[in-house]
Amino acid sequence: TELGKVIVQEHPGRRSDAEITLFDGTGVGLQDLAVASRVVELAMARGVATDVEF
């Protein structure tokens, strides 16, 4: 199943913890940056990340 189908709810994704998820994130670096940016945003909003000045 393509990740996009799970995101737009065309496919349920995993139905149990016994199902293994494999994600191939190779490809365009911009996609990696977009995903990382969103992960940081969510982690900061939930208070589980630390903002580090550099």
mmCIF file of the N, C-alpha and C atoms, coordinates in Angstrom:
data_MODEL
# 
_entry.id   MODEL 
# 
loop_
_atom_site.group_PDB 
_atom_site.id 
_atom_site.type_symbol 
_atom_site.label_atom_id 
_atom_site.label_alt_id 
_atom_site.label_comp_id 
_atom_site.label_asym_id 
_atom_site.label_entity_id 
_atom_site.label_seq_id 
_atom_site.pdbx_PDB_ins_code 
_atom_site.Cartn_x 
_atom_site.Cartn_y 
_atom_site.Cartn_z 
_atom_site.occupancy 
_atom_site.B_iso_or_equiv 
_atom_site.pdbx_formal_charge 
_atom_site.auth_seq_id 
_atom_site.auth_comp_id 
_atom_site.auth_asym_id 
_atom_site.auth_atom_id 
_atom_site.pdbx_PDB_model_num 
ATOM 1   N N  . THR A 1 1  ? 0.846  -1.183 0.000  1.00 0.00 ? 1  THR A N  1 
ATOM 2   C CA . THR A 1 1  ? 0.000  0.000  0.000  1.00 0.00 ? 1  THR A CA 1 
ATOM 3   C C  . THR A 1 1  ? 0.885  1.237  0.000  1.00 0.00 ? 1  THR A C  1 
ATOM 4   N N  . GLU A 1 2  ? 0.559  2.172  -0.833 1.00 0.00 ? 2  GLU A N  1 
ATOM 5   C CA . GLU A 1 2  ? 1.300  3.428  -0.870 1.00 0.00 ? 2  GLU A CA 1 
ATOM 6   C C  . GLU A 1 2  ? 0.930  4.277  0.346  1.00 0.00 ? 2  GLU A C  1 
ATOM 7   N N  . LEU A 1 3  ? 1.905  4.986  0.893  1.00 0.00 ? 3  LEU A N  1 
ATOM 8   C CA . LEU A 1 3  ? 1.688  5.834  2.056  1.00 0.00 ? 3  LEU A CA 1 
ATOM 9   C C  . LEU A 1 3  ? 0.595  6.874  1.797  1.00 0.00 ? 3  LEU A C  1 
ATOM 10  N N  . GLY A 1 4  ? 0.573  7.425  0.602  1.00 0.00 ? 4  GLY A N  1 
ATOM 11  C CA . GLY A 1 4  ? -0.424 8.436  0.263  1.00 0.00 ? 4  GLY A CA 1 
ATOM 12  C C  . GLY A 1 4  ? -1.844 7.934  0.412  1.00 0.00 ? 4  GLY A C  1 
ATOM 13  N N  . LYS A 1 5  ? -2.072 6.663  0.089  1.00 0.00 ? 5  LYS A N  1 
ATOM 14  C CA . LYS A 1 5  ? -3.419 6.085  0.212  1.00 0.00 ? 5  LYS A CA 1 
ATOM 15  C C  . LYS A 1 5  ? -3.847 5.984  1.675  1.00 0.00 ? 5  LYS A C  1 
ATOM 16  N N  . VAL A 1 6  ? -2.888 5.728  2.547  1.00 0.00 ? 6  VAL A N  1 
ATOM 17  C CA . VAL A 1 6  ? -3.198 5.679  3.975  1.00 0.00 ? 6  VAL A CA 1 
ATOM 18  C C  . VAL A 1 6  ? -3.490 7.096  4.484  1.00 0.00 ? 6  VAL A C  1 
ATOM 19  N N  . ILE A 1 7  ? -2.688 8.057  4.053  1.00 0.00 ? 7  ILE A N  1 
ATOM 20  C CA . ILE A 1 7  ? -2.857 9.439  4.505  1.00 0.00 ? 7  ILE A CA 1 
ATOM 21  C C  . ILE A 1 7  ? -4.215 10.002 4.110  1.00 0.00 ? 7  ILE A C  1 
ATOM 22  N N  . VAL A 1 8  ? -4.654 9.720  2.884  1.00 0.00 ? 8  VAL A N  1 
ATOM 23  C CA . VAL A 1 8  ? -5.955 10.248 2.431  1.00 0.00 ? 8  VAL A CA 1 
ATOM 24  C C  . VAL A 1 8  ? -7.103 9.288  2.752  1.00 0.00 ? 8  VAL A C  1 
ATOM 25  N N  . GLN A 1 9  ? -6.801 8.289  3.575  1.00 0.00 ? 9  GLN A N  1 
ATOM 26  C CA . GLN A 1 9  ? -7.784 7.330  4.088  1.00 0.00 ? 9  GLN A CA 1 
ATOM 27  C C  . GLN A 1 9  ? -8.460 6.498  3.002  1.00 0.00 ? 9  GLN A C  1 
ATOM 28  N N  . GLU A 1 10 ? -7.717 6.206  1.930  1.00 0.00 ? 10 GLU A N  1 
ATOM 29  C CA . GLU A 1 10 ? -8.208 5.268  0.919  1.00 0.00 ? 10 GLU A CA 1 
ATOM 30  C C  . GLU A 1 10 ? -7.856 3.838  1.298  1.00 0.00 ? 10 GLU A C  1 
ATOM 31  N N  . HIS A 1 11 ? -6.949 3.680  2.265  1.00 0.00 ? 11 HIS A N  1 
ATOM 32  C CA . HIS A 1 11 ? -6.533 2.367  2.758  1.00 0.00 ? 11 HIS A CA 1 
ATOM 33  C C  . HIS A 1 11 ? -6.333 2.490  4.266  1.00 0.00 ? 11 HIS A C  1 
ATOM 34  N N  . PRO A 1 12 ? -6.752 1.488  5.038  1.00 0.00 ? 12 PRO A N  1 
ATOM 35  C CA . PRO A 1 12 ? -6.663 1.611  6.492  1.00 0.00 ? 12 PRO A CA 1 
ATOM 36  C C  . PRO A 1 12 ? -5.250 1.518  7.063  1.00 0.00 ? 12 PRO A C  1 
ATOM 37  N N  . GLY A 1 13 ? -4.289 1.102  6.275  1.00 0.00 ? 13 GLY A N  1 
ATOM 38  C CA . GLY A 1 13 ? -2.950 0.915  6.831  1.00 0.00 ? 13 GLY A CA 1 
ATOM 39  C C  . GLY A 1 13 ? -2.914 -0.335 7.689  1.00 0.00 ? 13 GLY A C  1 
ATOM 40  N N  . ARG A 1 14 ? -2.108 -0.296 8.755  1.00 0.00 ? 14 ARG A N  1 
ATOM 41  C CA . ARG A 1 14 ? -2.018 -1.453 9.649  1.00 0.00 ? 14 ARG A CA 1 
ATOM 42  C C  . ARG A 1 14 ? -3.309 -1.652 10.406 1.00 0.00 ? 14 ARG A C  1 
ATOM 43  N N  . ARG A 1 15 ? -3.702 -2.901 10.545 1.00 0.00 ? 15 ARG A N  1 
ATOM 44  C CA . ARG A 1 15 ? -4.906 -3.224 11.301 1.00 0.00 ? 15 ARG A CA 1 
ATOM 45  C C  . ARG A 1 15 ? -4.572 -3.807 12.669 1.00 0.00 ? 15 ARG A C  1 
ATOM 46  N N  . SER A 1 16 ? -3.293 -4.193 12.866 1.00 0.00 ? 16 SER A N  1 
ATOM 47  C CA . SER A 1 16 ? -2.871 -4.727 14.161 1.00 0.00 ? 16 SER A CA 1 
ATOM 48  C C  . SER A 1 16 ? -1.370 -4.521 14.321 1.00 0.00 ? 16 SER A C  1 
ATOM 49  N N  . ASP A 1 17 ? -0.881 -4.655 15.557 1.00 0.00 ? 17 ASP A N  1 
ATOM 50  C CA . ASP A 1 17 ? 0.547  -4.521 15.831 1.00 0.00 ? 17 ASP A CA 1 
ATOM 51  C C  . ASP A 1 17 ? 1.360  -5.625 15.177 1.00 0.00 ? 17 ASP A C  1 
ATOM 52  N N  . ALA A 1 18 ? 0.713  -6.732 14.810 1.00 0.00 ? 18 ALA A N  1 
ATOM 53  C CA . ALA A 1 18 ? 1.412  -7.852 14.181 1.00 0.00 ? 18 ALA A CA 1 
ATOM 54  C C  . ALA A 1 18 ? 1.795  -7.544 12.734 1.00 0.00 ? 18 ALA A C  1 
ATOM 55  N N  . GLU A 1 19 ? 1.109  -6.595 12.120 1.00 0.00 ? 19 GLU A N  1 
ATOM 56  C CA . GLU A 1 19 ? 1.431  -6.224 10.741 1.00 0.00 ? 19 GLU A CA 1 
ATOM 57  C C  . GLU A 1 19 ? 2.662  -5.322 10.738 1.00 0.00 ? 19 GLU A C  1 
ATOM 58  N N  . ILE A 1 20 ? 3.587  -5.641 9.871  1.00 0.00 ? 20 ILE A N  1 
ATOM 59  C CA . ILE A 1 20 ? 4.854  -4.917 9.800  1.00 0.00 ? 20 ILE A CA 1 
ATOM 60  C C  . ILE A 1 20 ? 4.741  -3.776 8.799  1.00 0.00 ? 20 ILE A C  1 
ATOM 61  N N  . THR A 1 21 ? 5.295  -2.624 9.174  1.00 0.00 ? 21 THR A N  1 
ATOM 62  C CA . THR A 1 21 ? 5.307  -1.464 8.291  1.00 0.00 ? 21 THR A CA 1 
ATOM 63  C C  . THR A 1 21 ? 6.702  -1.294 7.710  1.00 0.00 ? 21 THR A C  1 
ATOM 64  N N  . LEU A 1 22 ? 6.776  -1.127 6.408  1.00 0.00 ? 22 LEU A N  1 
ATOM 65  C CA . LEU A 1 22 ? 8.042  -0.869 5.735  1.00 0.00 ? 22 LEU A CA 1 
ATOM 66  C C  . LEU A 1 22 ? 7.881  0.419  4.953  1.00 0.00 ? 22 LEU A C  1 
ATOM 67  N N  . PHE A 1 23 ? 8.755  1.383  5.222  1.00 0.00 ? 23 PHE A N  1 
ATOM 68  C CA . PHE A 1 23 ? 8.696  2.660  4.526  1.00 0.00 ? 23 PHE A CA 1 
ATOM 69  C C  . PHE A 1 23 ? 10.014 2.885  3.806  1.00 0.00 ? 23 PHE A C  1 
ATOM 70  N N  . ASP A 1 24 ? 9.948  3.082  2.511  1.00 0.00 ? 24 ASP A N  1 
ATOM 71  C CA . ASP A 1 24 ? 11.138 3.393  1.713  1.00 0.00 ? 24 ASP A CA 1 
ATOM 72  C C  . ASP A 1 24 ? 11.129 4.889  1.456  1.00 0.00 ? 24 ASP A C  1 
ATOM 73  N N  . GLY A 1 25 ? 11.913 5.607  2.232  1.00 0.00 ? 25 GLY A N  1 
ATOM 74  C CA . GLY A 1 25 ? 11.918 7.062  2.142  1.00 0.00 ? 25 GLY A CA 1 
ATOM 75  C C  . GLY A 1 25 ? 12.985 7.621  1.223  1.00 0.00 ? 25 GLY A C  1 
ATOM 76  N N  . THR A 1 26 ? 13.510 6.796  0.332  1.00 0.00 ? 26 THR A N  1 
ATOM 77  C CA . THR A 1 26 ? 14.529 7.304  -0.581 1.00 0.00 ? 26 THR A CA 1 
ATOM 78  C C  . THR A 1 26 ? 13.872 8.129  -1.672 1.00 0.00 ? 26 THR A C  1 
ATOM 79  N N  . GLY A 1 27 ? 14.608 9.049  -2.190 1.00 0.00 ? 27 GLY A N  1 
ATOM 80  C CA . GLY A 1 27 ? 14.057 9.868  -3.267 1.00 0.00 ? 27 GLY A CA 1 
ATOM 81  C C  . GLY A 1 27 ? 14.415 11.321 -3.101 1.00 0.00 ? 27 GLY A C  1 
ATOM 82  N N  . VAL A 1 28 ? 13.441 12.157 -3.283 1.00 0.00 ? 28 VAL A N  1 
ATOM 83  C CA . VAL A 1 28 ? 13.646 13.594 -3.287 1.00 0.00 ? 28 VAL A CA 1 
ATOM 84  C C  . VAL A 1 28 ? 13.912 14.106 -1.870 1.00 0.00 ? 28 VAL A C  1 
ATOM 85  N N  . GLY A 1 29 ? 15.024 14.809 -1.691 1.00 0.00 ? 29 GLY A N  1 
ATOM 86  C CA . GLY A 1 29 ? 15.387 15.356 -0.386 1.00 0.00 ? 29 GLY A CA 1 
ATOM 87  C C  . GLY A 1 29 ? 14.366 16.333 0.151  1.00 0.00 ? 29 GLY A C  1 
ATOM 88  N N  . LEU A 1 30 ? 13.670 17.023 -0.730 1.00 0.00 ? 30 LEU A N  1 
ATOM 89  C CA . LEU A 1 30 ? 12.653 17.980 -0.301 1.00 0.00 ? 30 LEU A CA 1 
ATOM 90  C C  . LEU A 1 30 ? 11.531 17.282 0.463  1.00 0.00 ? 30 LEU A C  1 
ATOM 91  N N  . GLN A 1 31 ? 11.217 16.057 0.069  1.00 0.00 ? 31 GLN A N  1 
ATOM 92  C CA . GLN A 1 31 ? 10.196 15.290 0.796  1.00 0.00 ? 31 GLN A CA 1 
ATOM 93  C C  . GLN A 1 31 ? 10.667 15.015 2.225  1.00 0.00 ? 31 GLN A C  1 
ATOM 94  N N  . ASP A 1 32 ? 11.935 14.647 2.367  1.00 0.00 ? 32 ASP A N  1 
ATOM 95  C CA . ASP A 1 32 ? 12.491 14.391 3.695  1.00 0.00 ? 32 ASP A CA 1 
ATOM 96  C C  . ASP A 1 32 ? 12.394 15.640 4.561  1.00 0.00 ? 32 ASP A C  1 
ATOM 97  N N  . LEU A 1 33 ? 12.722 16.780 3.983  1.00 0.00 ? 33 LEU A N  1 
ATOM 98  C CA . LEU A 1 33 ? 12.678 18.040 4.715  1.00 0.00 ? 33 LEU A CA 1 
ATOM 99  C C  . LEU A 1 33 ? 11.252 18.384 5.141  1.00 0.00 ? 33 LEU A C  1 
ATOM 100 N N  . ALA A 1 34 ? 10.298 18.174 4.258  1.00 0.00 ? 34 ALA A N  1 
ATOM 101 C CA . ALA A 1 34 ? 8.898  18.474 4.574  1.00 0.00 ? 34 ALA A CA 1 
ATOM 102 C C  . ALA A 1 34 ? 8.398  17.594 5.714  1.00 0.00 ? 34 ALA A C  1 
ATOM 103 N N  . VAL A 1 35 ? 8.716  16.315 5.667  1.00 0.00 ? 35 VAL A N  1 
ATOM 104 C CA . VAL A 1 35 ? 8.285  15.391 6.721  1.00 0.00 ? 35 VAL A CA 1 
ATOM 105 C C  . VAL A 1 35 ? 8.965  15.746 8.040  1.00 0.00 ? 35 VAL A C  1 
ATOM 106 N N  . ALA A 1 36 ? 10.268 15.996 8.000  1.00 0.00 ? 36 ALA A N  1 
ATOM 107 C CA . ALA A 1 36 ? 11.005 16.340 9.220  1.00 0.00 ? 36 ALA A CA 1 
ATOM 108 C C  . ALA A 1 36 ? 10.466 17.623 9.845  1.00 0.00 ? 36 ALA A C  1 
ATOM 109 N N  . SER A 1 37 ? 10.146 18.597 9.021  1.00 0.00 ? 37 SER A N  1 
ATOM 110 C CA . SER A 1 37 ? 9.605  19.861 9.515  1.00 0.00 ? 37 SER A CA 1 
ATOM 111 C C  . SER A 1 37 ? 8.290  19.640 10.253 1.00 0.00 ? 37 SER A C  1 
ATOM 112 N N  . ARG A 1 38 ? 7.439  18.820 9.703  1.00 0.00 ? 38 ARG A N  1 
ATOM 113 C CA . ARG A 1 38 ? 6.136  18.534 10.331 1.00 0.00 ? 38 ARG A CA 1 
ATOM 114 C C  . ARG A 1 38 ? 6.314  17.751 11.631 1.00 0.00 ? 38 ARG A C  1 
ATOM 115 N N  . VAL A 1 39 ? 7.241  16.806 11.636 1.00 0.00 ? 39 VAL A N  1 
ATOM 116 C CA . VAL A 1 39 ? 7.502  16.022 12.849 1.00 0.00 ? 39 VAL A CA 1 
ATOM 117 C C  . VAL A 1 39 ? 7.982  16.937 13.973 1.00 0.00 ? 39 VAL A C  1 
ATOM 118 N N  . VAL A 1 40 ? 8.894  17.852 13.655 1.00 0.00 ? 40 VAL A N  1 
ATOM 119 C CA . VAL A 1 40 ? 9.392  18.796 14.661 1.00 0.00 ? 40 VAL A CA 1 
ATOM 120 C C  . VAL A 1 40 ? 8.255  19.684 15.158 1.00 0.00 ? 40 VAL A C  1 
ATOM 121 N N  . GLU A 1 41 ? 7.452  20.172 14.249 1.00 0.00 ? 41 GLU A N  1 
ATOM 122 C CA . GLU A 1 41 ? 6.317  21.027 14.614 1.00 0.00 ? 41 GLU A CA 1 
ATOM 123 C C  . GLU A 1 41 ? 5.379  20.309 15.592 1.00 0.00 ? 41 GLU A C  1 
ATOM 124 N N  . LEU A 1 42 ? 5.035  19.073 15.285 1.00 0.00 ? 42 LEU A N  1 
ATOM 125 C CA . LEU A 1 42 ? 4.148  18.303 16.163 1.00 0.00 ? 42 LEU A CA 1 
ATOM 126 C C  . LEU A 1 42 ? 4.804  17.997 17.509 1.00 0.00 ? 42 LEU A C  1 
ATOM 127 N N  . ALA A 1 43 ? 6.082  17.646 17.481 1.00 0.00 ? 43 ALA A N  1 
ATOM 128 C CA . ALA A 1 43 ? 6.798  17.338 18.721 1.00 0.00 ? 43 ALA A CA 1 
ATOM 129 C C  . ALA A 1 43 ? 6.878  18.567 19.624 1.00 0.00 ? 43 ALA A C  1 
ATOM 130 N N  . MET A 1 44 ? 7.136  19.731 19.047 1.00 0.00 ? 44 MET A N  1 
ATOM 131 C CA . MET A 1 44 ? 7.187  20.966 19.836 1.00 0.00 ? 44 MET A CA 1 
ATOM 132 C C  . MET A 1 44 ? 5.813  21.273 20.428 1.00 0.00 ? 44 MET A C  1 
ATOM 133 N N  . ALA A 1 45 ? 4.762  21.121 19.630 1.00 0.00 ? 45 ALA A N  1 
ATOM 134 C CA . ALA A 1 45 ? 3.405  21.399 20.101 1.00 0.00 ? 45 ALA A CA 1 
ATOM 135 C C  . ALA A 1 45 ? 3.007  20.468 21.245 1.00 0.00 ? 45 ALA A C  1 
ATOM 136 N N  . ARG A 1 46 ? 3.515  19.252 21.229 1.00 0.00 ? 46 ARG A N  1 
ATOM 137 C CA . ARG A 1 46 ? 3.175  18.269 22.272 1.00 0.00 ? 46 ARG A CA 1 
ATOM 138 C C  . ARG A 1 46 ? 4.118  18.341 23.471 1.00 0.00 ? 46 ARG A C  1 
ATOM 139 N N  . GLY A 1 47 ? 5.138  19.188 23.368 1.00 0.00 ? 47 GLY A N  1 
ATOM 140 C CA . GLY A 1 47 ? 6.069  19.352 24.476 1.00 0.00 ? 47 GLY A CA 1 
ATOM 141 C C  . GLY A 1 47 ? 7.044  18.209 24.655 1.00 0.00 ? 47 GLY A C  1 
ATOM 142 N N  . VAL A 1 48 ? 7.312  17.469 23.588 1.00 0.00 ? 48 VAL A N  1 
ATOM 143 C CA . VAL A 1 48 ? 8.231  16.331 23.683 1.00 0.00 ? 48 VAL A CA 1 
ATOM 144 C C  . VAL A 1 48 ? 9.522  16.577 22.909 1.00 0.00 ? 48 VAL A C  1 
ATOM 145 N N  . ALA A 1 49 ? 9.775  17.837 22.559 1.00 0.00 ? 49 ALA A N  1 
ATOM 146 C CA . ALA A 1 49 ? 10.994 18.189 21.831 1.00 0.00 ? 49 ALA A CA 1 
ATOM 147 C C  . ALA A 1 49 ? 11.666 19.355 22.550 1.00 0.00 ? 49 ALA A C  1 
ATOM 148 N N  . THR A 1 50 ? 12.929 19.535 22.269 1.00 0.00 ? 50 THR A N  1 
ATOM 149 C CA . THR A 1 50 ? 13.682 20.638 22.845 1.00 0.00 ? 50 THR A CA 1 
ATOM 150 C C  . THR A 1 50 ? 14.156 21.546 21.730 1.00 0.00 ? 50 THR A C  1 
ATOM 151 N N  . ASP A 1 51 ? 13.873 22.835 21.853 1.00 0.00 ? 51 ASP A N  1 
ATOM 152 C CA . ASP A 1 51 ? 14.321 23.817 20.871 1.00 0.00 ? 51 ASP A CA 1 
ATOM 153 C C  . ASP A 1 51 ? 15.776 24.158 21.171 1.00 0.00 ? 51 ASP A C  1 
ATOM 154 N N  . VAL A 1 52 ? 16.657 23.928 20.216 1.00 0.00 ? 52 VAL A N  1 
ATOM 155 C CA . VAL A 1 52 ? 18.086 24.167 20.391 1.00 0.00 ? 52 VAL A CA 1 
ATOM 156 C C  . VAL A 1 52 ? 18.511 25.295 19.458 1.00 0.00 ? 52 VAL A C  1 
ATOM 157 N N  . GLU A 1 53 ? 19.044 26.368 20.028 1.00 0.00 ? 53 GLU A N  1 
ATOM 158 C CA . GLU A 1 53 ? 19.546 27.482 19.221 1.00 0.00 ? 53 GLU A CA 1 
ATOM 159 C C  . GLU A 1 53 ? 20.896 27.094 18.625 1.00 0.00 ? 53 GLU A C  1 
ATOM 160 N N  . PHE A 1 54 ? 21.086 27.423 17.358 1.00 0.00 ? 54 PHE A N  1 
ATOM 161 C CA . PHE A 1 54 ? 22.397 27.187 16.739 1.00 0.00 ? 54 PHE A CA 1 
ATOM 162 C C  . PHE A 1 54 ? 22.695 28.248 15.733 1.00 0.00 ? 54 PHE A C  1 
# 
